[in-house]
Amino acid sequence: MNQDGLEFPATFDQEFVRQDGHRGYFGRNVLKGLVDGMEGFLEEKRRTPGFRSMGPVALGGFLWLDDPELASCLARFSHTCVVVSKQGRSKSDLKKLGRLQPFADGDNGIPARVFAELTDLDQRENGRAKVVGPGSPMPDDVVIPPLRTIGFRRPPKKDMVPFLHTKIMLLGEMWWHDEDALGGVADVIGFRPERLWVGSANATERSRYNLEFGMWLDDPQALEAAQTFLVQLMAHSEAPDPDSDLFQPELLPVDFDDEAFAEYVAEYGWGDPDA
């Protein structure tokens, strides 16, 4: 029962099992199905980790996240990132954001080099993309923190703005390998998607009192599409409380100084390929 003493009857609650064995839910407290599935996935990976595993991963995209059980569960994943819609800066907004600070400050973010789409990203310099020349190091240690935000901040007492409204969680496993695609010695890490949650429930404590829907999937096409979408969310995300009210990604693809590279090659050549 919520704080107002209002509650829908249990007659709405349904749990079903799909032909592939995954579960789905209608009714109240659908978020329990999400958390239970995540806890089960953690236990599964604890018992039988995949080949060269670097631990379980959870990637999410929600309007907002404040459910304590879900946040606690996410903190137990080896790597995680949840992107939420950009929040306001009212006293209540900042208070609810503050409650998530322990999760946001966690050290289990996502190394950007796990995903090809994130490998050339780096922090802005003076508001612009970082310029990389022949002597500049490529970004290789960028980590996407556990909690990110995206979109536009709604001005007080103004019309709605476009916002992130998905309610999805993608579970999988990070892996490592010591060879690249051509068989050369390399330090390679990657991500293997395994399970997808889709539904209507926000990742909020309040959603547990609503009538909602949620379901687990492992369809390969759905996993691939969800991964592509969530990686794009991370690529275009910002800190939990960014300065800008507008859509302004914190990370940008580095800008290669083509003229400097051409001058370097003209003077020094490409080097000895057998060196």
Secondary structure, 3 states (H helix, E strand, C coil): CCCCCCCCCHHHCEEEECCCCCEEEEECCCHHHHHHHHHHHHHHHHHCCCCCEEEEEEEEEECCECCHHHHHHHCCCCEEEEEEECCCCCHHHHHHHHHCHHHHCCCCCEEHHHCHHHCCEEECECCECCEECCCCCCCCCCEECCEEEECCCCCCCCCCCCCCCCCEEEEEEEEEEEECCCCCEEEEEEEEEEEEEEECCCECHHHHHCCEEEEEECCHHHHHHHHHHHHHHHHCCECCCCCCCCCCCCEEECEECHHHHHHHHHHHCCCCCCC
